[in-house]
Amino acid sequence: MISNQILQNTIEGLKSITRIDFCVMDIEGKVVSSTFPHAEEYEGYVQDFVNSPADSQVLQGFQFFKVFDEHQLEFVLLAKGDSDDVYMLGKVASFQIQNLLVAYKERFDKDNFIKNLLLDNLLLVDIYNRSKKLHIETDVRRIVVLIEMDNERDMNGLETVRTIYTGRPKDFITAVDEKDIIIVREVREGESYEDIEKSLQGVYDLLTGDSDNHVKIALGTIVQEIKDVSRSYKEARMALDVGKIFYSERGLVAYSNLGIGRLIYQLPIPLCRMFIREIFDSKSPEDFDEETLTTINRFFENSLNVSETSRQLYIHRNTLVYRLDKLQKSTGLDLRVFEDAITFKIALMVVKYMNYMETQEY
C-alpha cells in the first residue's frame, strides 16, 4: 500500500537528522529500502527475528525492530549500532513508519470511497456509514472539478494538483481513468462560482505554463450533501464534452454556463439528422466555402451588425449584403432576420455535435 520510494525518502530523511543508517525489510527478509549497501546480507537474521517473540533485538551490530500495521507484522527495521541512543532512535523511526502505514492506508480507503462515490457504485446507507468510518463530513458543500491533460493523464500534473491543494484537507484528488484528474473540492462559506473559477484559472495557468500542454478544466455545480457528489461529477463530465464541441477556445468550462450547447448535447442523433434535413434540405453547412463560413461566424460574433461585420472583414457593406442574399437563396434563411439567424446558429451547433459524436464512435 505504501510505496518503497516513500519508505526510502523517510529513512534517508531520518539518516540526515540522526546520522544513523537504517534499513527496512519485509517479513521474508527482502530489502524494501536502505541507506547502506549489501543490506541483503542480513536476510537470514531478519527471518529468525520475525519468528521470535521479541519486538526488538540486537544482532550483528544492528538494532532490529518489528513494525506492525493493526497488530499485523508488516516490516522489520534495522538501525545500525547497539547503543541505547540507537535503540531510542530506532524506536522513533519504527513509530514513524507505523504512522505512515496508518496514514497511507486511510488515504487509500478514502480514495477508493471517493471513486465509488463518483461512479454511483454505493448504496445510500453505505455512503453515510463509510463516510462516518472514514471521518468524512457528509454535509459539507462540494463541487467536482475535472481536469483533462493531453490524451493521457500526466503524473507530473497529478502531483502538481495535489501540491496545490495540500493546504485543503477536506478536498480529495483522485482519478477514475487514465485521462482525467478529479478534484472533489470543498466550497467554503461565502465562496461563489466566480471565486471557484478564479482559483481554477490559477490551476490552469500552472498546468499549462509556457508549454503547449493541452489542458481542459470542467466543473459541475455545487452540491449540499455527499450523496450528490456523483451528480456534480456527471455535470463536470458533460461540461468537458460540451466544451470540446462548442467552446473549444475555452480552457475552463462550467456546467452552469453551457447555455444551449447543453440542450443540443442531450438530443438523440436521429432527431438531429431530421432537423438538419428540414433546415438545409440536401445541403449541409460543411458544404459552404470558407469565405461563406467566415462571413457567417463573424456576422454572429457582431450580433448581426452589418456595418461592424463588413468593417472587420475589410469588405464593402454591399459585398456583405450580397453574400447574405446569396446565402438566403441557397438555404431560405435570412441571417438579418433574428428568427432565421437563431435557427441557423442552432443548426451549425447541431452539425458540430453530430460530427463530434461520429468521431467518438471510432
Phi, psi and omega per residue, in radians:
M1 nan -0.830 3.073
I2 -1.565 2.415 -3.039
S3 -1.376 2.681 3.079
N4 -1.058 -0.590 -3.121
Q5 -1.134 -0.669 3.104
I6 -1.103 -0.768 3.120
L7 -1.128 -0.695 3.120
Q8 -1.089 -0.791 3.120
N9 -1.083 -0.642 -3.111
T10 -1.149 -0.871 -3.088
I11 -1.268 -0.503 3.045
E12 -1.166 -0.672 3.068
G13 -1.129 -0.719 3.104
L14 -1.133 -0.670 3.121
K15 -1.141 -0.691 -3.131
S16 -1.121 -0.460 3.138
I17 -1.519 -0.765 -2.999
T18 -1.717 -0.299 -3.063
R19 1.098 0.498 3.102
I20 -2.038 2.406 3.099
D21 -1.374 2.477 3.113
F22 -2.267 2.744 3.038
C23 -2.534 2.419 3.063
V24 -1.995 2.214 3.106
M25 -2.162 2.683 3.047
D26 -1.419 3.105 -3.014
I27 -1.276 -0.099 3.049
E28 -1.691 0.002 3.118
G29 1.536 0.184 3.113
K30 -1.475 2.396 -3.110
V31 -1.237 2.217 3.085
V32 -1.700 -0.801 3.090
S33 -2.748 2.630 -3.088
S34 -2.756 2.642 3.082
T35 -1.835 0.088 3.121
F36 -2.411 2.705 -3.087
P37 -1.361 2.815 3.024
H38 1.085 0.550 3.130
A39 -1.136 -0.407 -3.116
E40 -1.105 -0.266 3.118
E41 -1.138 -0.307 -3.080
Y42 -1.714 0.212 -3.099
E43 -0.983 -0.815 -3.116
G44 -1.094 -0.712 3.128
Y45 -1.116 -0.648 3.135
V46 -1.151 -0.744 3.131
Q47 -1.090 -0.698 3.092
D48 -1.138 -0.689 -3.134
F49 -1.166 -0.672 3.123
V50 -1.054 -0.664 -3.098
N51 -1.453 -0.088 3.129
S52 -1.564 2.758 3.137
P53 -1.367 -0.175 -3.055
A54 -1.290 2.561 3.064
D55 -1.562 -0.358 3.084
S56 -2.609 2.722 -3.056
Q57 -2.870 2.649 3.063
V58 -1.813 2.144 3.136
L59 -2.478 2.284 3.010
Q60 0.908 0.704 3.094
G61 1.358 0.219 3.114
F62 -2.196 2.571 2.955
Q63 -1.581 2.219 3.131
F64 -1.827 2.345 3.140
F65 -2.329 2.457 3.060
K66 -1.588 2.367 3.128
V67 -1.995 2.093 -3.054
F68 -1.847 2.641 2.986
D69 -2.181 1.812 -3.072
E70 0.914 0.940 3.072
H71 1.224 0.064 3.093
Q72 -1.809 2.141 3.137
L73 -1.098 2.155 -3.052
E74 -1.964 -0.800 -3.094
F75 -2.446 2.887 2.944
V76 -2.110 2.253 3.134
L77 -1.816 2.302 3.044
L78 -1.906 2.302 3.060
A79 -2.113 2.193 -3.034
K80 -1.308 2.132 -3.127
G81 2.185 2.742 -3.111
D82 -2.168 0.275 -3.132
S83 -1.457 2.931 3.098
D84 -1.106 -0.619 3.133
D85 -1.116 -0.729 3.122
V86 -1.145 -0.656 3.096
Y87 -1.051 -0.812 -3.123
M88 -1.095 -0.789 -3.128
L89 -1.194 -0.575 3.070
G90 -1.143 -0.684 3.086
K91 -1.117 -0.709 3.106
V92 -1.091 -0.769 -3.122
A93 -1.136 -0.735 3.134
S94 -1.171 -0.612 3.075
F95 -1.140 -0.689 3.116
Q96 -1.112 -0.762 3.136
I97 -1.161 -0.680 3.111
Q98 -1.077 -0.711 3.099
N99 -1.170 -0.612 3.085
L100 -1.112 -0.706 3.113
L101 -1.043 -0.767 3.136
V102 -1.119 -0.792 -3.090
A103 -1.121 -0.754 -3.104
Y104 -1.281 -0.543 3.076
K105 -1.157 -0.730 3.114
E106 -1.142 -0.690 3.110
R107 -1.112 -0.731 3.120
F108 -1.092 -0.782 3.130
D109 -1.090 -0.734 3.128
K110 -1.150 -0.699 -3.125
D111 -1.102 -0.765 3.101
N112 -1.092 -0.710 3.141
F113 -1.092 -0.806 -3.118
I114 -1.113 -0.709 3.116
K115 -1.064 -0.833 3.137
N116 -1.160 -0.567 3.084
L117 -1.128 -0.801 -3.134
L118 -1.090 -0.657 -3.061
L119 -1.554 0.112 3.115
D120 1.079 0.673 -3.103
N121 -1.692 0.119 -3.064
L122 -2.090 2.486 2.991
L123 -1.264 2.735 -3.099
L124 -0.996 -0.761 -3.119
V125 -1.141 -0.597 3.118
D126 -1.203 -0.626 3.126
I127 -1.018 -0.845 -3.077
Y128 -1.307 -0.623 3.119
N129 -1.155 -0.790 -3.121
R130 -1.265 -0.564 3.068
S131 -1.064 -0.766 -3.137
K132 -1.123 -0.756 -3.121
K133 -1.134 -0.633 -3.108
L134 -1.596 0.083 3.124
H135 1.039 0.746 3.078
I136 -1.846 2.157 -3.128
E137 -1.173 2.436 -3.068
T138 -1.665 -0.336 -3.052
D139 -1.927 0.428 3.069
V140 -1.482 2.377 3.086
R141 -1.206 2.329 -3.093
R142 -2.423 2.808 3.051
I143 -2.496 2.506 -3.140
V144 -1.712 2.302 3.112
V145 -2.051 2.325 -3.108
L146 -2.016 2.223 3.137
I147 -2.095 2.135 3.091
E148 -1.938 2.208 -3.126
M149 -2.106 2.054 -3.124
D150 0.864 -2.501 -3.104
N151 -1.597 -0.490 3.116
E152 -2.321 2.660 -3.073
R153 -1.066 2.262 3.124
D154 -1.544 2.077 -3.103
M155 -1.104 -0.571 3.061
N156 -1.106 -0.673 3.095
G157 -1.125 -0.692 3.127
L158 -1.087 -0.785 3.137
E159 -1.192 -0.613 3.097
T160 -1.080 -0.783 3.130
V161 -1.099 -0.758 3.124
R162 -1.082 -0.657 3.109
T163 -1.131 -0.733 -3.140
I164 -1.034 -0.678 -3.043
Y165 -1.722 0.324 -3.140
T166 -1.020 -0.686 -3.088
G167 -1.453 0.209 -3.135
R168 -2.167 1.468 -3.026
P169 -1.141 -0.312 -3.127
K170 -1.607 0.025 3.064
D171 -1.624 2.620 3.129
F172 -2.170 2.286 3.113
I173 -1.964 2.146 -3.098
T174 -2.658 -2.998 3.089
A175 -2.720 2.498 3.110
V176 -1.961 -0.042 3.054
D177 -2.655 -3.046 -3.051
E178 -1.510 -0.026 -3.024
K179 -1.861 -0.496 -2.928
D180 -2.165 2.608 2.966
I181 -1.814 2.350 -3.105
I182 -2.071 2.293 3.060
I183 -2.013 2.123 2.960
V184 -1.692 1.779 -2.902
R185 -1.800 2.295 3.046
E186 -1.225 2.399 3.061
V187 -1.835 1.942 -3.031
R188 -1.357 2.876 -3.121
E189 -0.991 2.236 3.103
G190 1.444 -0.048 -3.121
E191 -1.435 2.260 -3.089
S192 -1.837 3.003 3.068
Y193 -1.029 -0.656 -3.141
E194 -1.099 -0.717 3.111
D195 -1.122 -0.736 -3.129
I196 -1.109 -0.808 -3.131
E197 -1.105 -0.624 3.125
K198 -1.138 -0.753 3.132
S199 -1.187 -0.625 3.129
L200 -1.234 -0.484 3.063
Q201 -1.107 -0.633 3.072
G202 -1.138 -0.686 3.082
V203 -1.112 -0.763 3.133
Y204 -1.030 -0.794 -3.134
D205 -1.100 -0.672 3.131
L206 -1.176 -0.693 -3.101
L207 -1.291 -0.582 3.137
T208 -1.477 -0.764 3.136
G209 0.997 -2.414 3.117
D210 -1.708 0.101 -3.083
S211 -1.567 -3.136 3.122
D212 -1.717 0.362 -3.131
N213 -0.993 2.310 3.085
H214 -1.523 1.991 -3.123
V215 -2.232 2.307 3.034
K216 -2.180 2.318 3.092
I217 -2.100 2.241 3.132
A218 -2.238 2.542 3.103
L219 -2.336 2.566 3.098
G220 -1.476 -2.635 3.095
T221 -1.891 2.850 -3.136
I222 -1.275 2.296 3.078
V223 -1.999 2.699 -3.035
Q224 -1.628 -0.440 -3.091
E225 -2.280 2.746 -3.053
I226 -1.124 -0.503 -3.125
K227 -1.140 -0.336 -3.096
D228 -1.704 0.067 -3.132
V229 -1.049 -0.643 3.140
S230 -1.089 -0.569 3.105
R231 -1.150 -0.759 3.112
S232 -1.100 -0.611 3.096
Y233 -1.132 -0.773 3.120
K234 -1.101 -0.657 3.104
E235 -1.141 -0.736 3.115
A236 -1.130 -0.684 3.102
R237 -1.089 -0.747 3.100
M238 -1.139 -0.727 3.140
A239 -1.053 -0.666 3.126
L240 -1.104 -0.802 -3.131
D241 -1.180 -0.817 -3.135
V242 -1.090 -0.660 3.107
G243 -1.093 -0.681 3.118
K244 -1.131 -0.615 -3.076
I245 -1.359 -0.906 -2.948
F246 -1.873 -0.355 -3.056
Y247 -2.290 0.893 -3.043
S248 -1.088 -0.362 -3.131
E249 -1.385 -0.227 -3.114
R250 -1.543 2.376 3.050
G251 -1.507 -0.435 -3.098
L252 -2.200 2.172 -3.095
V253 -2.245 2.265 3.124
A254 -1.901 2.451 3.141
Y255 -0.997 -0.644 -3.088
S256 -1.249 -0.181 -3.101
N257 -2.036 0.395 -3.080
L258 -1.387 -0.372 3.108
G259 1.059 -2.473 -3.067
I260 -1.193 -0.355 3.108
G261 -1.033 -0.599 3.130
R262 -1.140 -0.663 3.124
L263 -1.187 -0.800 -3.117
I264 -1.094 -0.670 -3.108
Y265 -1.061 -0.436 -3.087
Q266 -1.681 0.072 3.115
L267 -1.402 2.468 3.041
P268 -1.214 2.507 -3.082
I269 -1.017 -0.748 3.116
P270 -1.006 -0.668 3.110
L271 -1.165 -0.650 3.101
C272 -1.103 -0.772 -3.133
R273 -1.091 -0.714 3.119
M274 -1.080 -0.741 -3.136
F275 -1.091 -0.800 -3.124
I276 -1.111 -0.707 3.105
R277 -1.088 -0.689 3.139
E278 -1.155 -0.647 -3.081
I279 -1.406 -0.822 -2.995
F280 -1.903 0.034 -3.114
D281 1.045 -2.077 -3.099
S282 -1.592 -0.036 -3.096
K283 -1.652 3.044 3.080
S284 -2.523 2.599 3.092
P285 -0.978 -0.430 3.123
E286 -1.200 -0.313 -3.141
D287 -1.406 -0.238 3.133
F288 -1.227 2.564 3.105
D289 -1.295 2.910 -3.051
E290 -1.069 -0.653 3.133
E291 -1.075 -0.765 -3.135
T292 -1.145 -0.767 3.139
L293 -1.114 -0.711 3.099
T294 -1.089 -0.741 3.120
T295 -1.075 -0.814 -3.119
I296 -1.058 -0.864 -3.101
N297 -1.099 -0.732 3.137
R298 -1.185 -0.607 3.116
F299 -1.124 -0.707 3.093
F300 -1.199 -0.704 -3.135
E301 -1.068 -0.516 -3.117
N302 -1.748 0.410 3.046
S303 0.951 0.744 3.070
L304 1.138 0.451 3.127
N305 -1.552 1.960 -3.062
V306 -1.166 -0.795 -3.075
S307 -1.093 -0.832 -3.106
E308 -1.172 -0.658 -3.141
T309 -1.159 -0.774 3.129
S310 -1.123 -0.616 3.121
R311 -1.140 -0.778 -3.107
Q312 -1.232 -0.495 3.123
L313 -1.531 -0.060 -3.136
Y314 1.026 0.738 3.090
I315 -2.245 2.801 3.111
H316 -1.227 2.613 3.125
R317 -0.956 -0.719 -3.124
N318 -1.133 -0.546 3.093
T319 -1.142 -0.736 3.104
L320 -1.125 -0.756 3.121
V321 -1.060 -0.714 3.108
Y322 -1.046 -0.783 3.140
R323 -1.099 -0.712 3.141
L324 -1.172 -0.662 3.085
D325 -1.127 -0.726 3.132
K326 -1.089 -0.716 3.121
L327 -1.141 -0.672 3.130
Q328 -1.110 -0.699 3.141
K329 -1.131 -0.635 -3.076
S330 -1.444 -0.434 -3.078
T331 -2.049 -0.333 -3.063
G332 1.425 0.139 -3.124
L333 -2.029 2.225 3.099
D334 -1.757 1.908 -3.063
L335 -1.170 -0.190 3.087
R336 -1.410 -0.226 3.079
V337 -1.668 2.185 -3.002
F338 -0.946 -0.817 -3.093
E339 -1.090 -0.746 3.105
D340 -1.152 -0.666 3.138
A341 -1.102 -0.736 3.109
I342 -1.088 -0.786 3.130
T343 -1.042 -0.770 -3.116
F344 -1.154 -0.747 -3.135
K345 -1.081 -0.782 3.123
I346 -1.104 -0.706 3.137
A347 -1.080 -0.718 3.098
L348 -1.082 -0.705 3.133
M349 -1.185 -0.661 3.114
V350 -1.110 -0.718 3.115
V351 -1.104 -0.735 3.082
K352 -1.019 -0.783 -3.139
Y353 -1.086 -0.793 -3.138
M354 -1.079 -0.758 3.140
N355 -1.101 -0.703 3.131
Y356 -1.107 -0.795 -3.112
M357 -1.127 -0.579 3.109
E358 -1.155 -0.679 3.127
T359 -1.195 -0.501 -3.134
Q360 -1.281 -0.340 -3.107
E361 -1.350 -0.315 -3.080
Y362 -1.689 nan nan
